[in-house]
């Protein structure tokens, strides 16, 4: 394994999770120092976009290269963190999601609606108005043999009578709130992408406004159409993916609820100690030497003696080395 830091984030994207990640980075920096590269393993259904932006910024500020390992769902604000990464590593069960901001419904408890709902309604209303006007104009003009100007006036009044009741239900204040909410994802996405340069042209707008639902699945194949560097897990990343993916399906790790942050890095000093112990272990050719002294089980005349040969003594200070369990085997 190349020396780089590893953090695991599971649960909702929340300010508490951002604080836990910041403290974990500070602790590692103080005790072991930070490497230039980090692998951030994440499984989340989303949450606060402000916290997602802070998490992405924290990774960019402390590391030169950021790898995002998607071990499960990485939706909504999790996709915002993905924009901060230089490379995406997405397993077969991993998935991203669109970036449309979710807003609370005023008349419902615990229910959310997409910030694109009103914009979609306006687009549908505009298309309906144009098609209705054209249909009335053509029909009135050619079936009744009247002038184009009069036909247009009649078609406009008929279209207005049909569309006005629907347009009157759209609250302009609510429309402004939705537009401001959608600008959060646009602004945060642009700022994170300016550092990572991971998005392709037009990908940010597609993530925000081009998918039919907030829960739409963006798998590894789809992600390659949006991001420059997307690959499957290999090596140590594959070990992490298999381990955490199994824990998610077994229910030991939840991609929702209270966020949890785990420092899963391999400390360099531990690796060096294991390497030194392996170099000093017996059987490496450094403790056994041939010399001209006769074998105790052989007489000077060359005849074999009946005396039992002495057992060779173990080298002083040599202990059998036990390999560590878990991911350290792949280090």
SEMIPA-902551 format. One record per atom (N, C-alpha, C): residue in one letter; x, y, z. Coordinates in steps of 0.05 Angstrom, whole numbers, padded with zeros to 5 digits, always signed. Each point is the difference from the previous one (the first is absolute). Layout:
aXYZ...
REM end
This chain:
x+00017-00024+00000x-00017+00024+00000x+00017+00025+00000x-00006+00019-00017x+00014+00025+00000x-00008+00016+00025x+00019+00015+00012x-00006+00014+00025x-00019+00022-00005x-00025-00003+00009x-00019+00022+00000x-00021-00005+00022x-00014+00021+00008x-00019-00002+00022x-00027-00009-00009x-00015-00013+00018x-00026-00011-00006x-00019+00008+00022x-00023+00011-00008x-00022+00007+00018x-00026-00013-00010x-00017-00008+00018x-00025-00012-00006x-00022+00018+00011x-00020+00007-00016x-00022+00017+00008x-00026-00014-00007x-00017-00005+00021x-00026-00013-00005x-00021+00017+00015x-00025+00000-00012x-00022+00015+00013x-00006+00025-00015x-00017+00017+00012x-00008+00025-00013x+00023+00020-00002x-00001+00016-00021x+00019+00022-00003x-00009+00022+00019x+00015+00005+00021x-00009+00018+00021x+00024+00015+00011x-00005+00022+00013x+00022+00016+00012x+00015-00017+00021x-00013-00017+00014x+00013-00017+00020x+00020-00019-00014x-00007-00010-00024x+00019-00017-00015x+00024+00016-00010x-00005+00025-00008x+00022+00017-00008x+00019+00005+00023x-00011+00005+00024x+00016+00005+00023x+00017-00025+00008x-00013-00023-00002x+00015-00025+00006x+00022-00005-00020x-00005+00006-00025x+00021-00004-00020x+00023+00020+00005x-00006+00025+00006x+00020+00020+00005x+00018-00009+00024x-00013-00010+00021x+00015-00009+00024x+00018-00024-00007x-00011-00018-00016x+00016-00023-00008x+00025+00008-00016x-00004+00019-00018x+00023+00010-00016x+00021+00014+00018x-00010+00016+00019x+00018+00014+00018x+00016-00020+00017x-00014-00021+00010x+00013-00020+00017x+00022-00015-00016x-00007-00007-00025x+00020-00014-00016x+00024+00018-00007x-00006+00025-00005x+00022+00019-00007x+00018+00003+00024x-00010+00001+00024x+00016+00004+00024x+00016-00025+00007x-00012-00023-00002x+00013-00025+00009x+00017-00013-00021x-00008+00001-00025x+00015-00015-00021x+00007+00017-00024x-00012+00024-00002x+00004+00016-00024x-00018-00009-00023x-00006+00018-00018x-00018-00007-00023x+00016-00006-00024x-00010-00020-00015x+00012-00006-00026x-00012+00018-00021x+00010-00001-00024x-00010+00017-00021x-00025-00009-00013x-00009-00025+00006x-00023-00011-00013x-00019-00012+00020x-00026+00001-00005x-00020-00010+00019x-00021-00016-00016x-00009-00022+00011x-00023-00014-00010x-00023+00003+00019x-00022+00012-00009x-00023+00006+00016x-00023-00020-00007x-00005-00019+00018x-00021-00019-00005x-00026+00011+00011x-00021-00001-00016x-00025+00013+00008x-00024-00017-00008x-00020-00001+00019x-00026-00012-00005x-00021+00017+00013x-00016+00014-00016x-00019+00019+00011x-00023+00004-00020x-00023+00007+00011x-00023+00008-00016x-00002+00030-00003x+00019+00015+00011x+00001+00029-00004x-00005+00014+00026x-00007+00026-00002x-00005+00016+00023x+00004+00030-00006x+00015+00013+00018x+00003+00029-00002x+00021+00007-00021x-00007+00015-00021x+00020+00007-00020x+00022+00018+00011x-00006+00016+00020x+00021+00017+00012x+00022-00018+00014x-00009-00021+00014x+00019-00018+00012x+00015-00016-00021x-00014-00007-00022x+00014-00014-00022x+00022+00017-00012x-00006+00026-00003x+00021+00018-00011x+00023+00002+00019x-00005+00002+00026x+00022+00002+00020x+00017-00025+00001x-00013-00024-00003x+00015-00025-00001x+00018-00001-00024x-00011+00008-00024x+00016+00000-00024x+00024+00019+00002x-00005+00024+00011x+00021+00020+00004x+00021-00010+00019x-00008-00013+00022x+00019-00010+00019x+00019-00020-00012x-00010-00018-00017x+00017-00019-00014x+00019+00014-00020x-00010+00020-00014x+00016+00014-00019x+00022+00017+00013x-00006+00012+00023x+00019+00017+00014x+00023-00016+00012x-00005-00025+00009x+00020-00015+00014x+00015-00020-00017x-00010-00006-00024x+00013-00021-00017x+00003+00010-00028x+00022-00008-00013x+00005+00008-00027x-00017-00016-00020x-00006-00025+00007x-00017-00017-00018x-00021-00013+00017x-00025+00001-00009x-00023-00011+00014x-00012-00022-00017x-00002-00024+00011x-00014-00022-00013x-00026-00006+00015x-00022-00002-00014x-00026-00006+00013x-00007-00029-00007x-00002-00017+00021x-00008-00028-00003x-00030-00002+00007x-00016-00006-00020x-00029-00002+00005x-00007-00030+00006x-00005-00006+00025x-00004-00027+00008x-00030-00007+00002x-00017+00019-00005x-00030-00004+00001x-00013+00024-00012x-00024+00008+00009x-00012+00024-00010x+00015+00025+00008x+00004+00018-00019x+00013+00026+00005x-00016+00021-00014x-00023+00007+00012x-00021+00016-00013x+00001+00029+00009x-00012+00017-00016x-00005+00028+00007x+00025+00014+00009x+00002+00008+00026x+00023+00014+00010x+00025-00018-00002x-00003-00026-00001x+00023-00018-00004x+00012+00004-00028x-00017+00005-00020x+00009+00006-00027x+00016+00027+00000x-00008+00018+00017x+00014+00026+00003x+00029-00005+00009x+00003-00019+00019x+00027-00007+00009x+00016-00013-00023x-00014-00016-00016x+00013-00013-00023x+00013+00020-00019x-00013+00024-00003x+00011+00020-00017x+00027+00011+00010x+00004-00003+00026x+00026+00009+00012x+00022-00020-00004x-00006-00024-00010x+00021-00020-00003x+00014+00001-00027x+00025-00007+00000x+00015-00001-00025x-00006-00026-00016x-00007-00021+00015x-00006-00026-00013x-00023-00013+00015x-00018-00012-00015x-00022-00016+00012x+00005-00029-00004x-00003-00015+00022x+00002-00029-00001x-00027-00011+00008x-00015-00011-00019x-00027-00008+00005x-00002-00030-00004x-00009-00014+00021x-00004-00029-00002x-00026-00007-00014x-00005-00026-00004x-00024-00009-00014x-00025+00008+00015x+00001+00002+00026x-00024+00008+00016x+00000+00029+00006x+00020+00015-00009x+00001+00029+00006x-00017+00016-00020x-00010+00022+00009x-00016+00017-00017x+00000+00029+00010x-00001+00019-00019x-00003+00028+00007x-00029+00008-00006x-00006+00026+00004x-00027+00010-00004x+00000+00028-00010x-00023+00011-00010x-00001+00027-00009x+00004+00020+00023x+00004+00026-00007x+00006+00021+00019x-00023+00019+00004x-00024-00006-00009x-00022+00019+00005x-00006+00002+00030x-00001+00025+00009x-00004+00005+00029x-00028-00008+00008x-00003-00013+00024x-00025-00008+00011x-00010+00021+00020x-00025+00008-00002x-00012+00019+00018x-00023-00012+00015x-00005+00009+00025x-00021-00010+00016x-00027+00010-00010x-00020-00017+00001x-00027+00008-00007x-00013+00013+00025x-00012+00023-00005x-00011+00015+00022x-00024-00014+00013x-00016-00014-00015x-00024-00013+00010x+00003-00029+00006x+00025-00010+00000x+00005-00028+00006x+00023-00002+00020x-00001-00022+00016x+00021-00005+00020x+00020-00020-00010x+00025+00007-00001x+00021-00018-00009x+00001-00006-00029x-00016+00014-00017x+00001-00005-00028x+00015+00023-00014x+00014-00008-00022x+00017+00019-00014x-00009+00000-00029x+00006+00022-00014x-00005+00003-00028x+00024+00012-00014x+00004-00006-00025x+00023+00010-00014x-00003+00029-00007x+00022+00015+00001x+00000+00027-00008x-00006+00005-00029x+00000-00022-00016x-00006+00002-00028x-00030-00003-00007x-00016-00004+00021x-00029-00005-00006x-00013+00023-00013x+00004+00024+00011x-00013+00024-00011x+00012+00006-00028x+00026-00003-00003x+00012+00006-00026x-00010-00020-00021x-00004-00025+00008x-00011-00019-00019x-00029+00007-00007x-00015+00009+00020x-00027+00008-00005x-00001+00024-00020x+00017+00019+00004x+00001+00023-00018x+00007-00008-00028x+00020-00018-00003x+00007-00009-00027x-00023-00015-00013x-00014-00016+00015x-00023-00015-00011x-00022+00020-00008x-00004+00020+00017x-00021+00020-00006x+00007+00016-00025x+00025+00007-00003x+00008+00015-00024x-00004-00017-00025x+00009-00025+00001x-00004-00017-00024x-00030-00004-00006x-00016-00003+00021x-00028-00003-00005x-00013+00025-00012x+00009+00023+00009x-00011+00025-00010x+00006+00003-00030x+00025-00006-00007x+00008+00003-00028x-00015-00019-00018x-00002-00025+00008x-00014-00020-00016x-00029+00006-00002x-00013+00010+00021x-00028+00007-00001x-00005+00024-00018x+00016+00020+00002x-00003+00024-00017x+00003-00008-00030x+00020-00015-00006x+00005-00008-00028x-00024-00017-00011x-00009-00017+00017x-00023-00017-00009x-00025+00016-00005x-00006+00019+00018x-00024+00017-00004x+00003+00018-00024x+00024+00011-00004x+00005+00019-00022x-00004-00013-00027x+00011-00023-00003x-00002-00015-00026x-00029-00008-00005x-00013-00010+00020x-00027-00010-00003x-00019+00023-00007x+00002+00023+00015x-00018+00022-00004x+00006+00013-00028x+00025+00003-00007x+00007+00013-00025x-00010-00014-00024x+00003-00027-00001x-00006-00014-00025x-00028-00012+00000x-00012-00004+00023x-00027-00012+00000x-00021+00022-00002x+00006+00024+00009x-00020+00021+00000x+00005+00022-00021x+00022-00002-00013x+00007+00019-00022x-00001+00029+00009x+00013+00006+00023x+00002+00027+00010x+00030+00008+00000x+00005+00026+00004x+00027+00010-00001x+00018-00012+00021x+00026+00001-00006x+00020-00010+00019x+00000+00015+00026x-00003+00027-00001x+00001+00017+00024x-00024-00007+00018x-00023-00002-00011x-00024-00007+00016x+00003-00028+00011x+00010-00019-00016x+00004-00027+00009x+00020-00001+00024x+00021+00016-00002x+00020+00001+00022x-00012+00011+00025x-00017+00020-00002x-00013+00012+00024x-00018-00021+00013x-00015-00014-00016x-00019-00020+00012x+00016-00022+00012x+00022-00010-00013x+00016-00021+00011x+00014+00008+00026x+00009+00025+00002x+00013+00010+00024x-00020+00000+00023x-00024+00009-00004x-00020+00001+00021x-00007-00028+00009x-00003-00019-00018x-00006-00028+00007x+00023-00012+00017x+00025+00005-00009x+00023-00010+00015x+00002+00012+00027x-00005+00026+00002x+00001+00014+00026x-00021-00012+00020x-00024-00006-00010x-00021-00011+00017x+00008-00028+00010x+00016-00014-00016x+00008-00027+00008x+00024+00000+00020x+00019+00018-00006x+00025+00000+00015x-00001+00016+00026x-00015+00022+00000x+00000+00018+00023x-00007-00013+00027x-00020-00017+00002x-00005-00012+00026x+00023-00017+00011x+00015-00013-00018x+00023-00016+00009x+00023+00018+00008x+00005+00021-00016x+00022+00019+00007x-00005+00015+00026x-00026+00004+00006x-00007+00015+00024x+00007-00015+00026x+00003-00027-00002x+00007-00016+00023x+00029+00000+00007x+00017+00012-00017x+00029+00001+00006x+00006+00025+00016x+00011-00004+00024x+00006+00022+00017x+00027+00012-00008x+00002+00025-00008x+00026+00012-00008x+00021+00000+00022x-00009+00002+00025x+00019-00001+00023x+00012-00028+00002x-00018-00020-00002x+00010-00027+00001x+00018-00006-00024x-00006+00011-00023x+00017-00003-00024x+00028+00011+00006x+00001+00024+00012x+00026+00011+00007x+00016-00016+00020x-00014-00012+00020x+00013-00017+00019x+00012-00025-00013x-00014-00012-00019x+00010-00023-00013x+00024+00007-00018x-00001+00022-00013x+00023+00008-00017x+00025+00005+00017x-00004+00013+00023x+00023+00005+00018x+00011-00027+00011x-00018-00018+00006x+00009-00026+00010x+00016-00015-00021x-00009+00001-00025x+00015-00014-00021x+00027+00013-00005x+00002+00026+00005x+00026+00013-00004x+00021-00010+00020x-00009-00012+00022x+00019-00011+00020x+00017-00022-00013x-00014-00019-00013x+00014-00022-00013x+00018+00010-00022x-00010+00019-00016x+00016+00011-00022x+00026+00013+00010x-00003+00017+00021x+00023+00015+00010x+00020-00018+00013x-00010-00018+00018x+00019-00019+00013x+00013-00018-00019x-00015-00010-00020x+00012-00018-00020x+00022+00014-00016x-00005+00025-00008x+00021+00014-00015x+00025+00005+00016x-00003+00007+00026x+00023+00005+00017x+00017-00025+00004x-00014-00023+00005x+00015-00025+00004x+00013-00009-00026x-00014+00003-00022x+00010-00009-00026x+00024+00017-00009x+00001+00025+00008x+00023+00017-00008x+00026-00011+00011x+00000-00014+00022x+00024-00012+00012x+00006-00028-00012x-00021-00017-00001x+00004-00027-00009x+00001-00004-00030x-00014+00017-00015x-00002-00003-00029x-00010-00027-00008x-00019-00011+00015x-00009-00027-00005x-00024-00002-00019x-00016+00021-00002x-00024-00001-00016x+00005+00007-00029x-00015-00014-00017x+00001+00006-00029x-00017+00025-00006x+00002+00010-00023x-00015+00024-00008x-00030-00006+00001x-00015+00018+00014x-00029-00003+00002x-00009-00021+00020x+00019-00013+00014x-00008-00022+00018x-00014+00011+00025x+00008+00023+00010x-00012+00012+00024x-00029+00006-00005x-00007+00013-00022x-00028+00006-00007x-00016-00026-00003x+00012-00020-00012x-00014-00025-00003x-00006-00013+00027x+00019+00001+00018x-00005-00011+00027x-00022+00014+00015x-00003+00026-00006x-00019+00016+00015x-00028-00001-00012x-00002+00000-00027x-00026+00005-00012x-00008-00020-00022x+00016-00020-00006x-00007-00017-00023x-00009-00028+00008x-00004-00006+00025x-00009-00027+00008x-00029+00002+00009x-00016-00021-00005x-00029+00001+00005x-00008-00001+00030x+00018-00010+00017x-00007-00003+00028x+00025+00003+00017x-00005+00007+00026x+00023+00004+00018x+00014-00027+00007x-00015-00022-00002x+00012-00026+00007x+00011-00014-00025x+00003+00013-00022x+00009-00013-00025x+00028-00011+00005x+00004-00025-00010x+00026-00014+00004x+00020+00008-00021x+00023+00010+00009x+00023+00006-00017x+00022-00021+00006x+00001-00021-00016x+00020-00021+00005x+00027+00007-00012x+00018-00019+00001x+00027+00005-00010x+00001+00008-00029x-00016-00014-00016x-00001+00006-00029x-00011+00028-00005x-00021+00008+00014x-00011+00026-00003x+00019+00022+00010x+00014-00007+00022x+00019+00019+00012x+00023+00007-00019x+00007-00019-00017x+00022+00005-00019x-00008+00021-00021x-00026+00005-00004x-00009+00020-00018x+00000+00028+00013x+00004+00001+00026x-00001+00025+00015x+00028+00008+00011x+00015-00020+00009x+00026+00005+00013x+00023-00011-00018x+00023+00013+00003x+00023-00007-00017x+00013-00026+00009x+00003-00004+00026x+00015-00023+00010x-00018-00017+00017x-00009-00022-00011x-00018-00019+00014x+00011-00028-00006x+00004-00016+00021x+00010-00027-00003x-00012-00019+00020x+00005-00026-00004x-00009-00021+00018x+00020-00003+00023x-00009-00011+00023x+00019-00004+00022x+00021-00022-00007x+00025+00006+00006x+00022-00020-00003x+00018+00002+00024x+00015-00021+00005x+00020+00000+00021x-00013+00005+00027x+00012+00018+00015x-00010+00006+00028x-00028+00011-00001x-00006+00016-00021x-00027+00012-00002x-00021-00023-00003x+00007-00021-00014x-00018-00022-00003x-00005-00015+00026x+00021-00002+00016x-00003-00012+00027x-00019+00016+00017x+00004+00026+00000x-00018+00018+00015x-00028-00002-00010x-00004+00000-00026x-00026-00001-00012x-00015-00025+00008x+00013-00023-00002x-00012-00026+00006x-00008-00001+00030x+00018+00010+00017x-00005-00002+00029x-00024+00018+00007x+00000+00025-00008x-00021+00018+00008x-00026-00005-00014x+00001-00010-00025x-00024-00007-00014x-00015-00022+00014x+00015-00020+00009x-00012-00022+00015x-00013+00010+00026x+00014+00018+00013x-00011+00010+00026x-00026+00017-00005x-00001+00014-00023x-00024+00015-00006x-00024-00019-00005x+00005-00021-00015x-00022-00019-00006x-00008-00017+00025x+00019-00004+00018x-00007-00014+00024x-00012+00018+00022x-00001+00026-00005x-00013+00018+00018x+00019+00011+00022x+00025-00008-00001x+00019+00010+00020x+00007+00030-00004x-00001+00008-00025x+00005+00028-00007x-00025+00011-00014x-00009+00024+00009x-00024+00012-00012x+00008+00025-00015x-00010+00003-00025x+00006+00024-00015x-00018+00024+00007x-00014-00002+00021x-00018+00021+00009x+00002+00002+00031x-00012+00021+00011x+00001+00003+00029x+00025+00016+00009x+00007-00003+00025x+00022+00015+00011x+00026-00006-00014x+00015+00020-00009x+00024-00005-00015x+00022-00012+00017x+00016-00017-00012x+00023-00013+00014x+00025+00003-00018x+00022+00008+00012x+00025+00004-00014x+00021-00018+00013x+00014-00015-00017x+00021-00019+00010x+00026+00005-00015x+00022+00003+00015x+00026+00001-00013x+00010-00028-00004x+00002-00008-00025x+00007-00027-00007x+00028-00001-00013x+00016+00020+00006x+00027+00001-00012x+00018-00020+00013x+00021-00008-00015x+00021-00017+00011x+00023+00017+00008x+00007-00001+00025x+00022+00017+00010x+00027-00008-00011x+00016+00018-00010x+00025-00007-00013x+00020-00013+00019x+00000+00009+00026x+00019-00012+00019x-00006-00029+00006x-00026-00007-00001x-00007-00028+00004x+00009-00018-00023x-00002+00011-00024x+00010-00015-00023x+00030-00003+00000x+00015+00021+00010x+00029-00002+00001x+00008-00021+00021x-00014-00001+00023x+00007-00019+00021x-00004-00029-00011x-00022-00004-00014x-00005-00027-00011x+00021-00007-00020x+00009+00019-00016x+00021-00005-00020x+00026-00007+00013x+00008+00015+00022x+00025-00006+00014x-00001-00027+00013x-00023-00008+00011x-00002-00026+00013x+00003-00022-00021x-00011+00004-00023x+00003-00021-00021x+00028-00003-00009x+00016+00022+00000x+00028-00001-00009x+00017-00015+00020x-00008+00000+00027x+00016-00013+00020x-00010-00028+00006x-00020-00009-00013x-00011-00027+00005x+00020-00021-00010x+00001-00024+00014x+00019-00021-00008x-00007-00012-00028x+00020-00010-00012x-00004-00013-00026x+00005+00018-00024x+00010+00025+00006x+00005+00018-00022x+00029-00001-00010x+00016-00018+00012x+00027-00004-00009x+00020+00018+00014x-00009+00017+00019x+00018+00018+00013x+00010-00011+00027x-00011-00022+00010x+00008-00010+00026x+00015-00026-00002x+00000-00013-00023x+00014-00025-00003x+00024+00004-00018x+00024-00009+00009x+00024+00003-00016x+00016-00026+00001x+00013-00008-00022x+00017-00024-00002x+00028+00007+00009x+00012-00016+00018x+00027+00004+00008x+00015-00026-00001x+00025+00000+00007x+00017-00024-00002x+00000-00018+00024x-00017+00007+00020x-00001-00016+00024x-00014-00027-00006x+00009-00022+00012x-00012-00026-00006x-00027-00002+00012x-00016-00018-00012x-00027-00005+00011x+00003-00016+00026x-00015+00007+00021x+00003-00015+00025x-00008-00028-00003x-00015-00008-00019x-00008-00027-00003x+00019-00016-00018x+00023+00011-00007x+00019-00014-00017x+00027+00001+00012x+00014-00022+00002x+00027-00002+00012x+00021+00011-00019x+00024+00005+00011x+00021+00011-00016x+00009-00019-00022x-00004-00026+00004x+00008-00019-00021x-00020-00003-00022x-00022+00014+00004x-00021-00001-00022x-00022-00020+00007x+00004-00016+00022x-00021-00019+00007x-00022+00014+00017x-00023-00011-00004x-00023+00012+00014x+00000-00008+00029x-00003+00018+00018x-00001-00006+00029x-00028-00006+00008x-00003-00016+00022x-00026-00007+00010x-00012+00023+00017x+00016+00019+00007x-00011+00023+00016x-00020+00015-00016x-00022+00008+00013x-00021+00014-00013x+00009+00029-00006x-00006+00009-00024x+00008+00028-00007x-00015+00020+00017x+00014+00022+00006x-00013+00021+00015x-00019+00016-00018x-00023+00008+00012x-00019+00015-00015x+00010+00029-00002x-00002+00012-00024x+00009+00028-00003x-00016+00019+00017x+00014+00019+00012x-00013+00019+00017x-00014+00022-00017x-00023+00010+00010x-00014+00021-00014x+00015+00026+00003x-00001+00016-00020x+00014+00025+00000x-00012+00018+00022x+00017+00014+00014x-00009+00017+00022x-00016+00023-00011x-00023+00006+00014x-00016+00023-00008x-00018-00005-00024x-00003-00025-00010x-00016-00005-00023x-00027-00012+00009x-00022+00012-00008x-00027-00010+00007x-00015-00005-00025x-00018-00019+00000x-00017-00005-00023x-00019+00024-00004x-00003+00008-00025x-00016+00023-00007x-00028-00009-00009x-00020+00011+00013x-00028-00006-00008x-00011+00023-00017x-00010-00007-00024x-00010+00020-00018x-00026+00012+00011x-00004+00026-00002x-00025+00012+00010x-00024-00010-00016x-00023+00001+00014x-00025-00008-00012x-00012+00023-00015x-00020-00006-00017x-00015+00022-00013x+00014+00011-00023x-00005+00025-00006x+00010+00013-00024x+00030+00003-00001x+00013-00003+00024x+00030+00004+00000x+00013-00022-00016x-00013-00023-00005x+00012-00021-00015x+00005+00009-00029x-00016+00019-00009x+00003+00009-00027x+00017+00025-00002x+00013+00008+00022x+00016+00024-00001x+00025-00004-00016
REM end
